[in-house]
Amino acid sequence: MYFYILPGPFRLGFGITGNHERTAKDYTGAWGGIAEFKYLFEGPTPHIKRLEKIIKDMHQDMLWTVDDWETEWLNNNWTAENLLEFVKDLIAERHLRVVQIK
């Protein structure tokens, strides 16, 4: 499974997927422009899901919401590099078996 960091046209996004190529194409189709994951991590499904949950739990106040829908877009001024460093720290601190592949 994969965890990705995606600079979007309006804000920074993140998420998990079993097929990163298909997911990138889905974003491209929705945006009308090429979507490319800036950073990509791979690991066992439980570790990738845990990583995403930790981010959502720790930074719930930073998630962009539309009506009552909590998205996987950050509503702050973080760059992809800020999120990358945060993710790397989480992986090390929580001993997650997740490796950066891009």
N, C-alpha and C positions, 0 to 999 in steps of 0.2 A: 504494500500500500504506500501511498505517497502523500506528503504534506507539501503544499506550495505557497509561495509568496508571490502575489501578482499586483504590480502597480496598474491601477485602473485609470480610466479617463478622468475620474472625479476624486477617487480616494484609494487607499491601499487595501488590498484584499488578501485573504488567506483561506485555506481550506484543505480538505483531504479528498482523495480520489483513488480509485483502483486503476484508472487508465488516464494518465496525465495527457497523452496526446489527444484523446477524445475530448477531455475537458477543455483543453486549450482551443480546440476547434469550436466547441459550444460557445465559449466566450467570444471568439472571433465572429461567429455568425450573429451573435446578439449585438456586438459593437459596430459591425461593419468595418472593422479594421483588424489587423493582426494582433492577437493577444499572445504574449509570450511570458511564461513564468520566469521571473528574475532569479529566484532560488527554488530549488527542489530538493526534497529529502525523501529517503526511502527507508522503510523498516517494517517489522512485523505489525500486522493490523492492530493488535492491542496497544502497542507503543505509539503508533501514529495517532490513534484515536485519543489516547491519554494526553498526548502533546496538545492536540486541538482543544480538548476539554480544559486543560490547565489554563491555556491562553484565554478562553472564553470566561472561565471562572474568575481569574485574576484581574481581567480588564473588561468586565462586563460594562462598566461605565464608559468605555471608549468605543463600544460597538455602535455602528450606525443603525438606527431603528427607523422603520417606515411603518407608521401606525403602531401596531403591536408586534410587528414582525422584526425580530432581531436578526440582522444580516451578519455576514462574515466580512464586512468592510469596516475598517477603522475610521472613526470620526474624530480624529486628532491630527496632529501634525507630524506623526511618525513617518520616516522614510522607510524604504525597503531595507536599508542597512540597519536602521534602529530595530526593526522587527527581527532581522537576521541575528543580530547580537543577542537579543532577548531569547530567541529560540535556541541558539547555541548554549547559552547559559542554562536554560531549562534542561536541555539534553544532558549536560554534564552533571548538574545538581541532582536530577531525578534518576540518573543512570539508565536513561532510555536507550534502547538499541536502535538508534536512528542515525543515519549517515547522510551528509550532504552530498548530492550527486551533481548539482549544478549551482 
